[in-house]
Amino acid sequence: MLKKILLAIPAAMFAVSVQAAEPSDSPYEVLTELLSKNKDDLYLNQSQQNLMIMPDDPALFTAEEGEALFKEKRGPKNVSLEGCDFGKGPGVLKGAYVEMPRYFADTDKVMTFESRLVHCMVTLQGFDKKDKQVKKRHGSGSDMMKLTTYIAMQSNGMPWNSRLDHPKEKALRDAGEVMFYRRSGPMDFNCATCHGQEGKRIRASVLPYINNPAEWTKAVSWPATRVGQNNVRSTFHRVRGCLYQMRYPNLKQGSETATALISFWTDAARGQPAILPDTKR
Amino acid sequence: MRKNITIAAVVALAMTTAGCTTTGDGGMSGGMKPPSAEARALAEKLTFAENGFVQEQPMQEGGTGRDRLTQDETQKICTDVALSGKPIDDATASKVRALAKASIKYPAGGIKLGDWEKGRVLAWSGFGFRTAHKPDNHKKREPGATCYNCHQLATDRTGGTIGPSLTNYGKIRGSSDEILKYAYDMIYNPNVTFPCTNMPRFGANGVLTEQQIADVMAYLFDPKSLVNK
């Protein structure tokens, strides 16, 4: 009981601080509204348990830790990340996450959120890519996941709107689409093997369908607490998990190949509200 | 005016595809725009880019990541079908069937059933050939057949629904030579019956050995198997 109260207090405080920044609802409210519009959807409605956990989602604490890290002067250059431009101007976080991947003129590259965060930690704060603050990408305890969860949360409830204005953005999105349907490996799998039909299951898990944006927004709403793994996980962590099951070789984080896949999958959720952070199995 | 024509074309397309529930397994939905040649060229470039997938990563069967990403004829054709957003056409289906037929090798002593209990373990196991960040070690554990991922089998365990239910498989169908061959072909190379199916080619791609296929077959057909209880 005491534990529950202790959990509820910071969650309530956090909800207040988010409300001050944006007329937005909590991730729980964003999801329940999505569910109310899709009452019969098998994928969206498969876990009442996760829904019950959501108001006390441990990812909310991860985000709090991320806020402190974001504002702290860090790295060899002893500056905060408040000067980092995630596409909407230095320090502008509101709505930045749902507009990525996007093209950045300063690097002449289309960047995922993760590669942009690395870019800022290296160029702005002076970290080396091999420093643990940058290198450690997975787990709620990593700086990267803390920062990612905090920044992503500033886009909670906003529609996915990855940029497709620059020719490079469009080219990578389209290549990602081809890769989604490209079959190879000992099992002949493509992404569509699991995500090309609606309402299908792998064992007990209902799979999201790529052509159902209401399902797909939940599918791509990372960071999310994976209850079964007791950790907050990232977009790339999900992509890697799929490729592992597909029997594909390892994909390098931050590569253009990864950006193409993530560009396509973000586009498939376009216009649907992002649930940030989400709770998943 | 132009917009009206476009809308009319989309409606017409929707009508022609409305009665058709299959668009080829693992394919784009009908009415979606097939990708451009540029998109396809960039996808190939990114698939084999040195800084993308780890091209030199060693694989359990020998060979490298690059080999895993390199498509054979069937994979190329079935990718084209998936990207077309349309059901497979007859000529392409015949070609895929012919490739599959040529790939199937039968056991020297004919198709026999193995040990259903071993088959049950194999059917449940999703282990094997996974690589990425955490390669499965085949020296420590035998690769499985991953059947339950997509199929319901014995109902004491929950199977997936990407493939059809196989509960009571032998009980319903008996175990004539014809049905044994049909099931063997389905496991060895299902494209012979369902061109460009989602189901892997367990025999043709070397995922399962001859003995493992016999054991999985026993799980489907043996009257004592839990599949038929």
Interface residues (C-beta under 8 A of the other chain):
Chain A: A171 L172 D174 A175 G176 E177 V178 M179 Y181 R182 R183 S184 G185 P186 M187 D188 F189 N190 A192 T193 C194 G196 Q197 G199 K200 R201 I202 R203 A204 N211 R240 L243 Y244 Q245 R247 Y248 P249 N250 L251 K252 S255 E256 T257 A258 A260
Chain B: D25 G26 G27 M28 S29 M32 P35 S36 E38 A39 R40 L42 A43 K45 L46 T47 A49 N51 G52 F53 V54 Q55 Q57 M59 E61 T64 G65 R66 R68 L69 T70 Q71 T74 Q75 C78 T79 A82 L83 G126 F129 R130 T131 A132 H133 K134 T146 Y148 N149 C150 T158 G159 G160 T161 I162 N198 P200 R201 N205 G206 V207
